[in-house]
Amino acid sequence: MNTETKHEKVVIIGSGPAGLTAALYTGRAMLSPLVIVGDQLGGQIALSAEVENYPAFEDVISGFDLTDRMQKQAAKFGARYDYDRVVSVDLTHGPPSPSPPTTTSIRPRHSSSLLGLPPANWASPAKTPTGGAA
Ligand SMILES: Cc1cc2nc3c(=O)[nH]c(=O)nc-3n(C[C@H](O)[C@H](O)[C@H](O)COP(=O)(O)OP(=O)(O)OC[C@H]3O[C@@H](n4cnc5c(N)ncnc54)[C@H](O)[C@@H]3O)c2cc1C
């Protein structure tokens, strides 16, 4: 069997709205993403004759036109398209990572207070000077 190895920074499998959005973002990050299109360019929504619920399109747009625009927009930022389908993916060693994994800390207490909700720490909620939960 004749195989050729290519290395890419970003490979996106599928060209539906999710894939094309990823292509736009990673394209804008100058990562030159490669989109493997799959059997349906534009994904499922490309089959829809009328899309009425897409933000910024107050008039009806066809799914084909919508995804055509998405594809061109991502291409403008360097996305490339390979009209092929993926047959297997080996993620046994995880995605390639040039740097050690980082941890993201979420502070539910802070965000919940912004939303006017009780703190996430239900066991011992801090008291405010007025007696309410912080
Ligand atoms: C008829 C119809 C009408 C719809 N109308 C609306 C609407 O009006 N408004 C709305 O908001 N939503 C609508 N939807 C829902 C909308 O289409 C989906 O929410 C949306 O397409 C999901 O996008 P996605 O990118 O996650 O996945 P998908 O659109 O499913 O895209 C998956 C992509 O992956 C590719 N792929 C699959 N396997 C492989 C493989 N092995 N290798 C490479 N690529 C592969 C496919 O070819 C495709 O490009 C409609 C759906 C249908 C079916």
The ligand as an SDF file (V2000), in Angstrom:
LIG
                    3D

 53 58  0  0  0  0  0  0  0  0999 V2000
  -33.8380   19.0570    6.0950 C   0  0  0  0  0  0  0  0  0  0  0  0
  -33.2210   19.8100    7.2450 C   0  0  0  0  0  0  0  0  0  0  0  0
  -33.5870   21.1240    7.4440 C   0  0  0  0  0  0  0  0  0  0  0  0
  -33.0440   21.8610    8.5040 C   0  0  0  0  0  0  0  0  0  0  0  0
  -33.4020   23.1540    8.6350 N   0  0  0  0  0  0  0  0  0  0  0  0
  -32.8630   23.8880    9.6450 C   0  0  0  0  0  0  0  0  0  0  0  0
  -33.1920   25.2590    9.7830 C   0  0  0  0  0  0  0  0  0  0  0  0
  -33.9790   25.8170    9.0110 O   0  0  0  0  0  0  0  0  0  0  0  0
  -32.6230   25.9490   10.8100 N   0  0  0  0  0  0  0  0  0  0  0  0
  -31.7430   25.3670   11.6860 C   0  0  0  0  0  0  0  0  0  0  0  0
  -31.2490   26.0420   12.5920 O   0  0  0  0  0  0  0  0  0  0  0  0
  -31.4150   24.0590   11.5640 N   0  0  0  0  0  0  0  0  0  0  0  0
  -31.9460   23.3060   10.5800 C   0  0  0  0  0  0  0  0  0  0  0  0
  -31.6190   21.9770   10.4700 N   0  0  0  0  0  0  0  0  0  0  0  0
  -30.6700   21.4220   11.4540 C   0  0  0  0  0  0  0  0  0  0  0  0
  -29.2290   21.7350   11.0100 C   0  0  0  0  0  0  0  0  0  0  0  0
  -29.0590   21.2500    9.6960 O   0  0  0  0  0  0  0  0  0  0  0  0
  -28.2280   21.0590   11.9620 C   0  0  0  0  0  0  0  0  0  0  0  0
  -28.4260   21.5620   13.2710 O   0  0  0  0  0  0  0  0  0  0  0  0
  -26.8000   21.3840   11.5360 C   0  0  0  0  0  0  0  0  0  0  0  0
  -26.5970   20.9920   10.1980 O   0  0  0  0  0  0  0  0  0  0  0  0
  -25.7840   20.6710   12.4280 C   0  0  0  0  0  0  0  0  0  0  0  0
  -24.5080   21.0640   11.9830 O   0  0  0  0  0  0  0  0  0  0  0  0
  -23.2010   20.2000   12.2620 P   0  0  0  0  0  0  0  0  0  0  0  0
  -22.0800   20.9140   11.5720 O   0  0  0  0  0  0  0  0  0  0  0  0
  -23.1040   19.9450   13.7120 O   0  0  0  0  0  0  0  0  0  0  0  0
  -23.4550   18.7480   11.6110 O   0  0  0  0  0  0  0  0  0  0  0  0
  -23.8770   18.3240   10.1440 P   0  0  0  0  0  0  0  0  0  0  0  0
  -24.6530   19.3790    9.4430 O   0  0  0  0  0  0  0  0  0  0  0  0
  -24.5140   16.9820   10.3100 O   0  0  0  0  0  0  0  0  0  0  0  0
  -22.4910   18.1520    9.3890 O   0  0  0  0  0  0  0  0  0  0  0  0
  -21.7140   16.9980    9.5160 C   0  0  0  0  0  0  0  0  0  0  0  0
  -20.6090   17.0880    8.4650 C   0  0  0  0  0  0  0  0  0  0  0  0
  -19.6900   16.0070    8.6880 O   0  0  0  0  0  0  0  0  0  0  0  0
  -19.4140   15.3950    7.4540 C   0  0  0  0  0  0  0  0  0  0  0  0
  -18.9700   14.0250    7.7120 N   0  0  0  0  0  0  0  0  0  0  0  0
  -19.6700   12.9840    8.2450 C   0  0  0  0  0  0  0  0  0  0  0  0
  -18.8970   11.8740    8.2740 N   0  0  0  0  0  0  0  0  0  0  0  0
  -17.6910   12.2390    7.7710 C   0  0  0  0  0  0  0  0  0  0  0  0
  -16.4810   11.5420    7.5300 C   0  0  0  0  0  0  0  0  0  0  0  0
  -16.3230   10.2410    7.8240 N   0  0  0  0  0  0  0  0  0  0  0  0
  -15.4400   12.2150    6.9900 N   0  0  0  0  0  0  0  0  0  0  0  0
  -15.5540   13.5400    6.7010 C   0  0  0  0  0  0  0  0  0  0  0  0
  -16.6820   14.2450    6.9160 N   0  0  0  0  0  0  0  0  0  0  0  0
  -17.7320   13.5960    7.4280 C   0  0  0  0  0  0  0  0  0  0  0  0
  -20.7060   15.5150    6.6690 C   0  0  0  0  0  0  0  0  0  0  0  0
  -20.4770   15.3600    5.2610 O   0  0  0  0  0  0  0  0  0  0  0  0
  -21.0940   16.9550    7.0280 C   0  0  0  0  0  0  0  0  0  0  0  0
  -20.4170   17.8770    6.2010 O   0  0  0  0  0  0  0  0  0  0  0  0
  -32.1270   21.2360    9.4070 C   0  0  0  0  0  0  0  0  0  0  0  0
  -31.7820   19.8850    9.2010 C   0  0  0  0  0  0  0  0  0  0  0  0
  -32.2970   19.1800    8.1370 C   0  0  0  0  0  0  0  0  0  0  0  0
  -31.8890   17.7550    7.9160 C   0  0  0  0  0  0  0  0  0  0  0  0
  1  2  1  0
  2  3  1  0
  2 52  2  0
  3  4  2  0
  4  5  1  0
  4 50  1  0
  5  6  2  0
  6  7  1  0
  6 13  1  0
  7  8  2  0
  7  9  1  0
  9 10  1  0
 10 11  2  0
 10 12  1  0
 12 13  2  0
 13 14  1  0
 14 15  1  0
 14 50  1  0
 15 16  1  0
 16 17  1  0
 16 18  1  0
 18 19  1  0
 18 20  1  0
 20 21  1  0
 20 22  1  0
 22 23  1  0
 23 24  1  0
 24 25  2  0
 24 26  1  0
 24 27  1  0
 27 28  1  0
 28 29  2  0
 28 30  1  0
 28 31  1  0
 31 32  1  0
 32 33  1  0
 33 34  1  0
 33 48  1  0
 34 35  1  0
 35 36  1  0
 35 46  1  0
 36 37  1  0
 36 45  1  0
 37 38  2  0
 38 39  1  0
 39 40  1  0
 39 45  2  0
 40 41  1  0
 40 42  2  0
 42 43  1  0
 43 44  2  0
 44 45  1  0
 46 47  1  0
 46 48  1  0
 48 49  1  0
 50 51  2  0
 51 52  1  0
 52 53  1  0
M  END
$$$$
